[in-house]
Amino acid sequence: MNVRISRSLGMVAVLYFTANFNAQNTKNDTLGKEQKIEEVVMIGYGTQKKSNVTGAISSIKASDIENIPAGKPEQVLQGRAAGVNVITNSGQPGSSATIRVRGITSYYSNNDPLWVVDGIVVDGIGWLNQSDIESMEVLKDGASSAIYGVSAARGVILVTTKKGRRGRLNLSYNGSYGTASASRKLDLLDATQYATILNEAYVNGGQNPVFQNPQSLGSGTDWQNVIFGTGERSNHEVSISGGNEKSTFYGSFGYFDQTGIVLSDISYYKRLTGRLNSTHKLTDWLTIGQTFAYTHTKSQGINSNGEFGGPLSSAVNLDPTTPVVVTDPAVANSNTYSNPNIVRDPYGNPYGISTLVGQEMSNPLAFRYTQLGNSGWSDDFIANIFAEVRFLKDFTFKSSINGKKAYWGNQNFTPLFYLNPNYSNLNFNSLSRTTQQKLEWSFENTLTWQKRFGDHNLNVLAGTGYYEYNIGFGQTVTHTNLPISSYQDASFNYFIPQDQKNVNAWDYINTHKASYFGRVVYDYANKYLFTGTIRRDGSSKFGSNNHWGTFPAFSLGWNIDKENFWPENKIVNTLKLRGGYGVLGNDGIGDFLFANFYVPGANYTNGNNVIMPGYIPNTLANPDLKWESTSQLNVAADIKFLNNFNLTVDYYKKKTSDILRQVQIPGYVGVTVAPTANIGDMENEGVEVELGYRKNWTDFGVSVNGNFAYLKNTVTSLESGRLYIDGPGFQSMGPVSRIQVGESYGSFYGYKTLGIFQNQDQINAYRNASGQLILPDAKPGDFIWADTNGDGKITDLDKVNLGNSVPKYTFGMTVNMNYKNWDLMVFAQGQAGNKIFQGLRRLDILNANYQTAILDRWTGEGTSNTTPRVTTNDTNHNYTWMSDYYLQKGDYVRVKLVQLGYTLPQTMTQNFGVSKVRFYITAENLFTFTKYTGYDPEIAAGDSFGIDRAYYPQAKTFLFGANITF
């Protein structure tokens, strides 16, 4: 087995997950050698032996992810850490992921975990080159996370980047290239089917049919074929490292380029990265070092989960009877195409405009023309400088300055265009550029005392920190009516009148935090383990009565196998019991929500009837506003058995109190913004299981690692007298989910169906206790709405909980095998126990296209009991009320990655000064097993968690790559 150890970082290989085996070294490996390695993990401001860890920490090391083709680095966590739910936000290149550690802790504040890279707190790691990562530790419970105090309730993820090692100079190259395509398309109606359904809907609605001869239309236009194409992805990374006893260094350069599968010239992401890490031992007692990273990105994207326009939503809703391009001169010269700003193809033919489907729905190729040349960009500089002093043998003092300077912005040119009567820009073109910059920095000092007294081992840490956030500003400049017609000619250098120039500028609100923290780690003979942590944070985000908060935690452990009474055996090799409790905070809210600001808009007249400018407070002040508080209990067991199996089982229960959210107040109070207060509670309870197996033979090695997590989320209280808060809505049907006491966060809420009325007799028989018809406006073929409260009529009071948007179960499995110079990796992940609201069709556009499931609609008695009749006069609200009709199971299992690699024998490479050459082929998103009929069951997009509004699907990708080490 090939194990890479970084002693300078106190870091090694695996905590629970996959191990990669090098066939060339297998013969020299033995189980005895493996057992002698002391595995350690990062724990926040330090390290700890894995065998003595008492908190819930999942660790992923470089060897677990080094063969995974680069993308967004946070996505490598998906399926590899129990209790860490990672959901890709979209297939849009450069899209980040939504990450939830042990569930959702708040329904108003930020739920994203706290990211700490080389000691620097950052707001995500999208800027980071995946190949620069040495390890990722997820601190999941209160005991392990409490060292980060007021920002740790959402979970903490520690990322350590690679450092140099003493020895020979190492030069490595990792590169790959591949193509991507849509892994799934919707089954939409073709032109003949669409015309048939539309005619039926109009006739059922008491109107004349639209099409005279549907059969003559053939298949028509497949708008999905218009938008979906072949995406490309390439990645090139070069790293160099080395050093001696005094100095070590690691440097890297990376370039990543990806185009999307949807209109790739307006869907792309490019990233350029550079890094330099170094450590210098100036004397026996003084060590200094630094990390520095630079990232430049440029990207453009489409609306990746929205039903109001954009190429995806248009492809789903546009009628297939409209051509992509109009080539018939008679049609091209009709009134529909008479506007001079109509968009044309390179040959002068107008792009087709639907006369049946309007609103924001537009020809995707014409829409593409309006977006060309637009892009966003960013430049991020992240740095850390530290000095470490060792004195009096057992003491270490470390001081570090951390900072991030970010520049970002975008540029957009909007030409004159006419896409349809409801979507056009006919007055003037415009060029807009936004630039922003922000600085965040911190200064931290820690003092560590490490001492062993016989069998007693003690580590005491004390530290302070000061943090400054949001030091920056932004501005937008817009010029209109430029003397150009194309984005290629767009420039701010054109002379235009002053009234055609507009400038808007703003400053960020600077906030700061001060902290004091300490930790005691003790063990006796590596058998009895204790960790105690406390942190005190003062934040400018909170009210004058609660600037400071204290966050304590402790954890205990018992290595039973080290007891004298434990018999040496081959069944249970090691056994550790551990448990802990901690209180954490969440400060992920807006700035100065405790204060009221005076805003203009309350003008008044004086005694002379002169209008005077007046100001009023925008909200009510709340000096008691404070952080959200999450207490968490964790009990667990770590077991190694049969020499080759590792099992970890964790049970946790955490309760979030004082959840921040806006309070409903009467309108007569007179403020324009609802005040914020601490008025909610929520619980998360779960079980996590991680099981691993690994075994080596002479020429063959295998490791199998799986994880499973169960989560139960419950909202336990809201503000006094309130039972629910409406969640996000969908078009005219209003909210489709709720935050309701006694239910899971974001549970879907609506009407329950009892089948479909097959005839008038069934409608007449559905009566209340008074003999009145419950659904007097229903007709055969309409839904039977359940009278759940028994009051004899269908109202909002009949809405019920229809299922959860948050998955109850998440799981993942990685299999690594090697035979001689060949290696194979298969990785699968999935989730279950949740539902998805499929909101692909525009309800306010009667003529929008349908999926082929509509062909199973009710057309007469006995034809369907699940899909109602189609009609333009939906008096029973079959399609416009939120109901279980729109919900589908979100369960899926996805074969996320399959990779086959071959390493050239060293006898072929050593003569060229090359130590390793490996070639590989990779398939991503190869298979997805699901009953969900939308594009992708992996749904997450901000507040629309669980709502599919035309989700940009993840692509099926095939890559070829090489790893070369000199």
N, C-alpha and C positions, 0 to 999 in steps of 0.2 A: 504494500500500500504506500502511496506517495503522500506524505503529510507535510505541509508547509507550516513552519512556525516562525512567528515574529517575536523574538524574545524582548526586543527593545520596547515593544508595545504591550508586552505581557499578553499576547493574544495567540490563540491557536485555533485550530480546527473546530470541530463541530460541537454544537450543543445538542440539537435533536435531529438534524436533518441530513441531507444526502452527502455521501462521500464519493469522490471520484477515484478510481483506481487506475494506476499506470501499469500496464502489463509488463513493461520492461523491468520494473522494480519488485514485482509480486514475489519473485522467488526468494528475496532477501527479507521479506516481512514475516513476522511471527506475532502471535497473540501476546506473548510476553512483552515484546517491545512496545506494542500498542498500550499495554496497561501501565507502562512506566511514564508515559507522557502525562504531565499535569496540565489539564485543559483549564483555561481561564477565560472569563468573559468580561466585557466592559459593564460597569454598574453605575456610571455617572461619576465623574471626577475621580475615577480610579478603576481598578480591576479586582477580580476575586476568582479564586479557584472554583471551577464548576462544581466540584464535589462538595464545596461549602456554601454554595448559593442557597439562600433561603427564600428568595422572591421568585415570582413567575417571570422568567426571561426566556424569550426565544431568540436564537442566534443563527444568523446566516453568514457564512464566510465566503471569501473570494472564490474558493474552489467550487462552491455550490452554484455560482452564477457566472463564472468566467466563460463558460461555453454557451451561455444563452445570448443570442444575437441582441445587440444593443438597441435600446429604444428609450423609453422613459424609465429612469432607474427605479422609481418607486414601484413599478409594476412587477419587478422580480419578487416582491413579497407575496404575490398572489398565490394562494394554495400551498405556501411553504411554512406558514406559522399558524398554529391553531389559535382561534379566537381573534385573528386579524383578518377582517373582511376587506378585500381589495377588489373594487369594481371599476373597470375601465370606463371612463366617462363617455367615450365615443371612439369610432374608428378613424376619426379625423387625425391626420398626422400631427404629432406634437401634443395631442390631448393628454391631460394628466389623469390620475385615478382618484376615486373617492375611497378613502381608507377610514375604517372604523375599528378601533381597538376595543374589544369586548362591548360592542353595542354602542348605542347613541346615549350620550350623557346630558344633552340639552336640546330644547326645541326652540331656542332663540339665539344662543351663542354659537360660536364656532365649535364644530365637532371634530375637526381635523386634528391628528396627533401633533405633538410638539416635536419638531425636527431639530436635532443637534448634530452638526457636522464638525468634527474635530474640535469640539467645545464651543462652536459658534451656533447660536440659536438662529435658525433661518425659517422662512415661511414656505418651505417646500424644497425639493431637491431636483426639480426639472432641469436646472442648470448644470447638474453634475454628470460627469462622464461615468457611465456604469463600470467601465474597466478600471477606474481609479479606486474603486471601493475595496477595502480590505475586509471589513465586516460590517454587519448591521445587527444591532441588538434591539429587540422590542421589549421595553419595560411595561408589563401589562397590568401588574397589580399595584395596590396602594403602597406596599412596603418598598418595592423597588423603585417606584416613580417619585416618592415623596421628596427626594433630594432636589426636585425641580418645583416643588411647592405649588404656587398659585396658578401655574400654567400646565400642570401635569394631569389633570383629571381626564383628559382626552386620550391618555397614553403617551408614552415618550419613545421615540425611535432614535437611537444613537448610531451615527454613521462615522466610521473611521476610514480615512483614506490611506492608501499605501505609502509606506516609507521605505527609504533605502536600507540595505543591509551591507554589513561588512563583507568584503570579498571581491571577487572578480566583477568587472563591468558587465551588466546584462542589458541587452537590446532586444526588444520584442516588437513584433508586428501582428496585429489582428485585423483582418479585413473580411468583408462579406458583400455580396451583391445578390439581389433577388427581385422577384416580381410578385405582385399581389393581385388578387381578383376577388370579387364579391363571393362570399361563401354561401350566400342564400339570397334569393329574390322572392318577392311576394307573388302569390298567384292572383293576378289582377284580371279583370274581365277584358277580353279582346273586343274589337269594334262590334261584331255581331252580337255577342253576349250583352255588351253594354246597351246597345240599342234596344234589345229585347226587354231587358230589365227596366230601362227608362220608359219605354212605351207602357209597360205594365203598371209602373208607378203612377204615370199620368192618368191612365184609364181608371185605376183604383181611386185616384184623387178626384175623379169627375171631370177630367180634361181630355182633350184630344191627344192621340199619340204623336210623338215628335218625329219619328222616322217612318217612312212609307214602306221600305223594304229592308229590314235589318240584315237579311241574308246576303244582300248584295255588297255589304261593306267589308266582308272578309275579316282578316285579323286586325287591320288598321295599324296604328302606331303603338309600339311598345316603348313607353317613355323610360322604363328602367334600362333598356338597352341604350337609350340615348345618353343617360347620365353615367352609367357604370362603364368603367374601362379598366385598363391595366395600370396599376400603380407600380412604382419602382422604389427600391430602397438600397442604399449603399452606405457602408460604414468603413472608415479607415482609422486605425489607432496605432500610434507608435509610442513606446515608452522606453526610458533608459534609467537605470538605477545602479547604485554601487556605493562604495565608500571604504573607509578604513577605520581604525580604532578611534580616530578623532572626529571624523565627519562622515555622514552618510547623506545621500540625496536620492530623490525620485522625481523624474520629470516625465511629462506626457503631452501628447498632442493628439487631438481627435477631430474628425470631420464626419458628420452624419447628414444624410440627405434623403428625404422621403417625400414621394408624391402620393396623393390619395387615389382611391378607386372611384371617387365621384368628381368628375370634371377636374382632372388633375392639375390644370394650369391655374386654378383658383383654390386648390386644396393641397398645400405643401408645407413642409417644415424643414429648415436647415439649421444646423447647430455646429459651431466651431468652438472647441475647448482647448485650454492650455493649463497646465498645472506644474508647480515646482514646490516640493516639500524637502526640507533639509533639517538636519540636527547636527549640532557641533558641541563636542565636549571640550570646553576650553581648559578646564582644570579638573582635578579629581572631584571637586565639589561644585563646579558650575557648568551647567549645560544650557545652551540656548538653541532655539529652533524657530521655524516658521512654516506655515502652509500658505500657499497663494494659488488662487484659481481665477481664471478668466473664462467667461462664456459669452459668445455672441450668437444670437438667434435671429432668424428672419422667417416669417410664416404668413400664411393666409388661410383662412378657413371659411367654411359655409355654416349655415345654421344647422347644428348637428342634432338637435332634438327639439324642434319647434314646428307646430302645425301651421303657423301663419307665414307662408311663403318659403322661398328657398327651393333649390333643385330637388331635394328629396321629397318634401311635401308635395311639390308640384307634380313629380313623377307618379306619386301615389294617387293624386286626386284628379289630374287632367283626364279629359275624355280621350279615348283611343281613336276617335273619329277625326281629330284634328291632325293634319300632317305636320311633320317636323319643318319642312321647307315647302313653300308654295311655288310650284313651277307652272301651274296653269295660268296663262296670261289673263284670262277672263276673271279668275278669282283674285289674282294679284292686283288687278286694277279696280276691284270693288271698293265700296266705302270702308270696309273693315281695314283695308291696307292703304288708305288714302293719306294718313298722317305723314308729314315729311320726316318726322323723327323715328319712324319705324325702323327696327333693327333688321339688317339684311346679312345674308351669308357672303362669302368672298366673291361669289358670282353675281351678286346683285339681287338675288331672290329673297323675298321677305320670309322671315321665320314665321311659322304658323301661329295664329292667334285663335284661341278657342272662343266660339260664340256661345258655348253652353256653360263653361266653367270659368267664372271670373274671380273677383276679389284679388288676392295677392298671387293666385296661381298663374304662373307664366311659363312660356316656353323656356326650358332650362338653358338652351343654347343662346337664346336672346338675353336671358338673365346673366349668363356668363359674360357677355360683352360689357355689361354695366359694371362688372367687378374687376375687370382686367387692370393690372397695375397697382392694385391696392395691396398693402402689406403692413404687418406689424413687425417691430424689431425690439431687441433688448441687448444691453451690455451689462454684465454683472461682474463685479470684482469682489471676491471674498478672500479675506486674509486673516491670519492669526500669527501673532508674535509672542513667544513665551520665553521665560527664563526660569530655570529650576536650580535651587540651591540646596545642597545636602550639608547638614551640620550636626554636630554632637552625635554622630553615628546613626541615630535612629530618627532624625527629623528631616523632613523635606518641605521646603517652601517653594511654591510655584506661583508665578505671576504671569498673567496673560492679558493681552489686549486683542480684542476680536472686532472685526468690522465687515460690513457689507455696503458697498456703494453700487446702486443700480440706476441705470439710465434706460428708459424705454419710451416707446411711442408708436405712432402709426401715421400713414399717409394714405389718403383716399381721393380719387378723382371721380366725380359723378358727371357723366356726359349727359347731353340731351338724349332722351329715349322715350319710346312709346311701346310698352309691352302689352297693354290691353287698356280698355277705357278706365279701369280703376287703378292702374299701376303705370305711372309715367312721370317724366320730368321734362316739361315743355317750356319753362321760362328761361332758365340760364344754367350753365354748367358751373361746377365749383371744384376747387382744389383745397383740401384741408390737411393740415399737419399738426399733430399733437406730440409734444415732447414733455417728459416728466423725469425727475430724478429724486432719489431718496437715499439718505444715509442712515444706517443704524449701527451702533457700536456698543461695546460693553467692556468692562474692566473687572477681572476676577482675580482673587487671591485665595490660595488654599495653603494650609499648614497641616502636614500629615506626620503622625507619630506612629511608627511601626516597632513593636517590641514583642519578644518571646520570652516568657518566664517558664522554663521547663516545658510542661505540656500546655501551658496557657499561651495563646497567641492573641495579641491585641493590635487593632488598627484604629486610630482615632483621627478623624478629619474635622477641621474647622475652616470655614471659608466665608468670604464676603463677595458681593457682586454689585455692580452698578450698571444700569442698562438704559440706553437712550434709543427711542424709536421715532420714526416718521419725521426726520429732519429733511425737508425737501419742498419742492414746488412743481408746478406744471403750467403749461400754457397751450392754447390752441389758436392757430392762425388760419383764417379762411379767406380765400379770394374767389370772387364770383365773376361770371360772364367773361371768362378768358377767351381770347381770339383763337381758339383751337377747337378741334373736334375729336382728338384722340389722346389717350393717356400717355402715349409716347412723347407728346409735345408738352406735357404738363410741366409748368415751372412757375415759381413765384417771381421770376425776373420780368414778367410782362408788365408794362405800364398800364395801370387801370386807375380809374377815379378813386378817390379816398373813400367814398361811400360804398364801394364794392369790396372794401377790406374790413375784416372783423377780427379783433383780438380779444381773447378771454384768458385770464390768468388767475391762479389760486395758489395758496400755501397749504401745506399739510399741517395738521395739528400735532405738535410735538408732545409725546408722552414719555414718561420715564418710570423706572422701577429700581428699588434698592432692596438688597437681600442679605440675610445672614443665615448660614446653614451649618449643620454639623452632623456627623455620623460616627457611630461606634460599631465596629465589627469585632466580635470575639468568638473564639472557639477553644474548646478544651480537648486536646488530643485528637482533633479533627472529628470528634464524636458529637459533642454538644455545641450547637451553633446559635449565635444571637447577633442580630443586626438592629440597631436603633437609629432612627433618623429624625431630625427636626429641621424645619426651615421657616423663616419668618420673612415675609415679603411685604413691602410697602409700595403701592401703585397709585399713580396719579389718575387712574381710570375710575377710582371709586370715591364715594362721598367722604366728607370731612369727618364723619363719625366712624368710618371704617377704612381708613387708609392702610392699616396694617392687619395682616392675617398670619396666623401660626398654623403650621401643617406638620403634625407628628406622625410617626409610623414605627412599627417594630415587626420583627419576624423571628421565628425560631425554627431550628432544624435538628434532626437527630439521625446521624448515620448509624443505623442499627447494626449493620454488618461489621462495624469496627469494635463492637462490644466483645468481651471475652467469652460471653455465653453463646455468641453466634457461631454455629458450626460451619466450618469450611465445606462447601458443597458445590456441585456443578449445576444445581437447579436455579437457585436465586443467588447470584454472584454479589450484587450490592443492593441495598435497600435504604432509602432515605425518606423520612417523613418531614414535612415542613408546613408551616402555616404563618400567616401574618395579617396585620391590620394596619390600615393607613387612612389618613384624611388628606384629600387633595383639593386644589382649587381650579377654577376655570375663569380666566380673565379675557376670553376671546369675544369681547363685545366692542361696540363703538366707543368713541372718545367723549368724555365729559357728559355722559348721559344723566349724571346726577344733578347737572346744573340747568338753569333756565337762561336763555339768551333773549335779548330784546331784538325784535325784528320789525321792519317798517310795515306799513299797511293799515294803520289805525288812524288815519287822518281825521281831523276835527276842525270845527269852525270856532273862532273866537267871537267876542261880542260884536265885532264889526263885520261879521259874515266873511271873514278872511279864512281861507283853508290853510290850516297849519299841519305840518307833518307830525304824525304820531307813531309811537312805538309801543308794542305790547310784548309780554313774555310769550315765547313759542311753546313752552310746556311748564309743568310744575316741577320745582326743585325737589330733590330727594337726597338729603345729606346722609341717609342710612343705606344708600345703595352699596352693595358689596359683591364680592366674588360668589360664584356658585360653588358649593361645597359637596364633594363626593367622598363618601366613606366606603371602604372596600375590605371585605374579608376574603382571604384566600387560604385554602388547605389543599395539600397535594402530596403525592408520592412519586418518587423516582426509583425505578427498578431496572436492574440489568439482570437478565436471566438466560440460562442455557448458553452463556458465553457470547452469543451473537445477537441477542435481542435487547433493545432498550425501550422501556415503556415509561411514559409520564402521564399522570392523570391529575388534573387540576379541577377543583370546584371553587367557584367564586360567587359572591353576592355583593353588589355595590348599589348604594343608594345615593342619588343626587338630590340635594336639598337646596332651597333658595334659588331655584332656577330663575334666571332673568328673563323678563319679557315685558312688553308694553301692557299697561293697565287700561281697561275700558273705563272711560269717565263720561259723565253727561255733557252734552254739547253746550249747556249754559255756562260751563266753567269758563269757556272763552279762549282756550288755547288751541293751537293748530296741530300740535304734535302730542300724542299720548305719552304720558310719563312712563319711565321704566322702573320696575320694582322687582324684588325677589319674592316670587309668589308661585312656586311650583315644585313638585317632587316627582321623581321617577326612579324606578328600580330596574336593574339588569341582573339576571341570574343565569349562570351557565356552567357547563362542563366541557373540558377540553381534554382530548386524548391524542397522544403522539406515540407512534409505534414504529420502531426501526429495526431492520435486520441487515447484517452485512457479513460476508464470508468470502474468504480467498482460498483458492486452490492454486495449483502450480501455474497453470496458464489461464485460469478463468477466475473472475471476481464478480460479485454481485452485491448490490445494496438495494433494499426496498424500504422506503420511508413514507409513512402515511400519517395524516392528521385529520381529526374530526372535531367539530365544535357544535355544541347546542347552546342556543341563546333564547331566553325568555325576557322580553322587555314589557314593562307595565308602567303606565302613567298612573301615579298614585294620588296626586292632588293638583288642583289649579287654584286660581284665586277664589276667595270665598264666594259661594253662591254660583259658581260657574262649573259646568260639567264637561264642556268641550271647547276646543278652538278649531275653527275651520282650517283645513289644509289648502293646498293649491287647487285651483279650479280647472275646468276644461270647457272652453267655449261657453255656449249658452246654458249648459247644464249646471254651472256653478261648481262649488267645491265637490271633489270626489273622494276626499279623505278627511280624517279628523284626528286631532289629538284629544283623546277622550279618557276620562278617569276610568280605570279598570281595564283598559284596552292597551294594545301595543301602539307605540308611536306610529303615526301616519297610517292607521288602519283605514281601509277603504270602507265607505259608508254610503249606502243607497238602498234602492228598492230590491226586494226579493221577488223573483218570478216563480210562478207555479205552473208553468207550461203555457200553452196557447189555446185560446178558445177555438174549438173545431167547428162549432155551429152556433146558431142563435139560441138554441135551447140551453146551451151551457151558459151563455151570457145571462139569459133570463133566470137561470137557477142560482146564479151567484148573487145572493141577497143577504141583507143584514137582518138583525132580529126584528126590525120593524117591517120587514117585507120589501124594503126599497132596494133597487139595483145598486150594487157597490160600484160598478163601472158602467154607467148609463151610456157613455159615448163610445163604448167598445163595439167592435165589429168582428165577425169571424176572421181569424188570422192574427188577432191582436194578443199581446201578452195578458196573462192573468196576474195582476199584481196582488201580492200577499197583504192581507189586512192584519199586520203583525200585532197591533195593539187592540184589535177586536172592537173598535168603535164603529164599525159598519161603513167606513168610508176610507178612501185612500188620500192621505195627506203626508206632509213632511214627518209627522209623528210615526209613520210606518217604516221609515228608513232604519236599517239595522247594520251592524258590523258585518261586512262581507269578506273579510280576510285581511292579512297583513301584507304590507309592502316590504317589511324587513325580513330577510331570510331567517328561519329558525335553525337551519343546519348549513354548515359550510364544511368543505372537505377538500383534500388534495392528496395526491400520491405521486412519488417520483421513483422510477426504477432506473438504476444504472447497471449496466453489464459491460464487461470487457473480456475479450478473448484475444490473447497475444497482442497484436497491434491494433485491433479493432475495438471500438467502444460504441455503445448504444445507450441513449437516454430517452426515456418516455415519461412525460409529465402530463398529468390530467388533474383537473379541478372542477368544482361545481358547487351548487347550492340547492336548497330545497326548503319547502315550507312557506313560501311566499307567493303572492299573486302579482300579476302585472295588469295594469289598466291599458288596454290597447286603444289609443286615441289617434289612429292614423287618418281617419276620414273626417273631412270638414263637415260638421253638422249643419252649418249655415249656408252651405252650397248644395242645393237640392240635386243638382246634376253631377255631383262629384262621382268619380268612379268607385267601384266596389271591389273587394276581394271575391274570389270565386266561391267562397263559403255562402254568398248570397244566393247561389243557384239552388241551395237546399231550402229556400224560403218556403213559407206556407203558400200554397196555390189552390188549396181545396182540402176538404175534410180528410184527415189522416196523412197528409203529405209532410207535415213537420210539426214537431212539438218543441223546437228550440229556436228557430229563426222566424220572426214574424213576417207578415206580408209587407211588400213594398208599396208605398203610397206617397204622394206629394201632400196629402192632407192627414198628417199623423195626429189625429185627435186623441189617441190613447197614449201618446208620448212613448211609443215603443223604442224609438231610437234617440230621443232627446232627453230622457230621464236617466240619471245615473243608476245603474242596476248591475246585477251579477252577469248580465249578458256581455258586458264589456271586459269582464275579468277572465284571465286565463292563468293556469298554473305557471309559475316561473321556474320550476325545477329544471335543472339541466346538468349534464356531465359533458365536459369539453376536453378533448384531447388537445391540450394547449401546445404541446411541443413534442416533436419526434426528431431526434438527431442521430445520425450515423457518422462516425468519424474514423479516420485511419491515420496512424502515426507512422511515418517512414522509419525504418530501422536505423539506428545510429550508425551502423556500418556504412550506410549510404550517405549520411549527412556530415559525419565528423570530419571527413577530409576537406570539407568546404567551410569549416569553422562554425557550423550550425549545430546547436545542441538538440533542437527539436523542430520538426516540421509536421504539422497535422493539418489534414484537409477534412472538411465535413460538409454534409448537406443537411439542411434543416427544413422541416415543414411546421408551420405555425397554424393553429386553429384548424387542424386537419379534419376533425369530426366534432359535431355537437349533437348530442342526443337530448332532445327536448320535444315536448308537445306544444310548445308555444309557437304560434303561427306568424309572429312578426319577424322583423329582420334579425333581432338578436335578443336573447333572454337576459343578457347581462346589462341591466339598465341602471343608470345612475346619472343624474344631471341636476345638481343643485337642489332646489326645493321640489323638483318634479321627480323625486325618488319613486321609482315604480310606475311612472307614467310614460308610455311610449308615444311620443308625438312625431314620429318619423325619425327614429334613432339611426344615426350614421353607423352602419354595421362594421364590425371588425372584419378584417380581410383574411382570406386564406393566402398564406405567403409561402413561397419556396425560395430558399437561400442556399448559396454556395459560398464557402469561406475557407480561410486558411489562418493557422496560428504558426508563427515562425519565431523562434528564439535563438539568438546568437550568444 
